[in-house]
Amino acid sequence: MSNWNAGYVAEVAYTYGYYEELNPLRLQLPLLAAGLALPAHGTACELGFGQGVSVNIHAAASSTRWFGNDFNPAQVAFAQELAGAAGAGAQLSDESFEQFCQRDDLPDFDYIALHGIWSWVSEENRALIVDFLHRKLKVGGVAYISYNTQPGWAAMMPLRDLLSEHSRVMAAPGVGVLSRIEGAIDFVERMIATQPRYMLANPLLADRFDKLKALDRNYVAHEYFNMDWQPMAFSRAAALLVEAKLDFAGSATYTDHVDMLNLTAEHQQFLADIPDPIFRETTRAFLVNQQFRKDYWVKGARKLTPFAQAKALRAVRVLLLTPRDEVVLSVHGVLGDADMDELVYGPVLDLLFDHRVRTIGELEQALAEREVSLAALLQIIMILISKGSVNAVQDEVEIAAARPQTERLNRHLLELALERVDLNTLASPVTGGGIFVPHLQQLFLRAKLQGWQLPEEWVREVWPVLQRMNRLLSKDGQVLLTEDENLAELYRAAQQFAERGLPVLQAVGIIG
Ligand SMILES: C[S@@+](CC[C@H](N)C(=O)[O-])C[C@H]1O[C@@H](n2cnc3c(N)ncnc32)[C@H](O)[C@@H]1O
């Protein structure tokens, strides 16, 4: 193994996920809900972008100038391929944090994001990142940081250390990381079979270990087998970020903003008596047994007047992303699944049914007779966004600037769909971010963009691709084995895409 990776797992590539929390547009509602002024959006940076799917989608889908780094050259090669295809000017380098953060040719940033980095790097690297935030995040700028936290990880930490130690000490020299993972998992499994007292003292761990065993091994490699792995209490992260003059602005997980979904009445009362926001948040983590955090931090939190807050909220533009009759009225929180009252959500969904963009102010006016307060409407919209049913929309100038870039990036992604199935997101100039489009729908879309108009024509184009990729369709959980069965199911899926998928993709500007 070469030594540029400083103990970070680099032999196996990271997954090709897209993370919507990294979309700068997504920070507007949590910040406005907290009554805070929004940052500008000229420049942004993603530290440790992995395969670069998110950074490229965000660069293509806006006029923001994006920069980023990841020290894994194989990942950066893929990220640069996407950047080249999009032509959105994203500058993505294979520098380490040490190299990148010390560059003197970078602009100051309105937004700096790091997803899945903070807990997985050394203390020295965290210090470099804090220093970078201090120097390079503009006043009024926002940082997005996600990390593993305690107490949700507390019981699992010794087990993860044992896995990682097994891999370091017991694996034969030269054995690849994937075999080391299998060896370590097998070892812990055999240890658990002996009924160790640690597992008896922590009865939920066995189940957690079973879930780990089922995870994608590339993900497991990066999550569990790094030299550095530090789940951190909120108060400790806050103490480090204070050095960069950052104030906690709020959770990027929209459902966290609705206490009813996560905290019992007793919990809420207990927290209400804690005046210090950092200590309150640290305590809240115990009440919900928090394991992972995604937060926005702001350099110089500027409180809006109630008038300015309401004005900014009313100007937020949204659109419905799911066909109206497919929105399931249930939302998941720490307390489990909660029903969403049709009387509350139905009228908002009815107004948005045609996938046209509306401001929150327009919705408020249209609902005037029902006397829905702005605060209640904000909560309704945030819950619908958390479910992926609704999305915030950027302004028309941004949409127009982004359109040619997203078209180029999406065309490239659709070509990649001819040979791979792990890129499930396309770029929307309307939402400034990614839209989940499963592989089969990508192939139909590609056929449509090539000029084929009818579902039967898409089937004719797509079937040979699936055959070449050795992919068979399934129905009701059963793999379809004959060609006739596959063609019939493909035709059904194509028709459904024409009726239900395309209108949404049109609304979000993925197809004209
Ligand atoms: C858990 S992955 C997260 C990737 C990406 N942010 C995402 O969420 O998909 C951590 C990433 O940080 C990169 N990384 C780790 N240490 C680094 C360092 N010292 N300098 C630059 N990149 C680093 C790794 O190569 C890896 O892609």
The ligand as a Gaussian input file, in Angstrom:
#p B3LYP/6-31G(d) Opt

LIG

0 1
 C      -16.425000       8.162000       4.034000
 S      -15.817000       8.839000       2.542000
 C      -16.999000      10.090000       2.166000
 C      -16.947000      10.524000       0.735000
 C      -17.998000      11.545000       0.307000
 N      -17.924000      12.768000       1.061000
 C      -19.381000      10.929000       0.383000
 O      -20.048000      11.142000       1.396000
 O      -19.742000      10.206000      -0.542000
 C      -14.407000       9.768000       3.043000
 C      -13.611000      10.344000       1.890000
 O      -12.563000      11.171000       2.408000
 C      -11.386000      10.962000       1.658000
 N      -10.253000      11.293000       2.551000
 C       -9.948000      10.696000       3.730000
 N       -8.849000      11.272000       4.276000
 C       -8.474000      12.261000       3.427000
 C       -7.401000      13.219000       3.451000
 N       -6.529000      13.247000       4.438000
 N       -7.327000      14.097000       2.422000
 C       -8.238000      14.067000       1.413000
 N       -9.253000      13.174000       1.339000
 C       -9.374000      12.281000       2.337000
 C      -11.445000       9.511000       1.247000
 O      -10.691000       9.242000       0.085000
 C      -12.951000       9.285000       1.030000
 O      -13.322000       9.489000      -0.306000

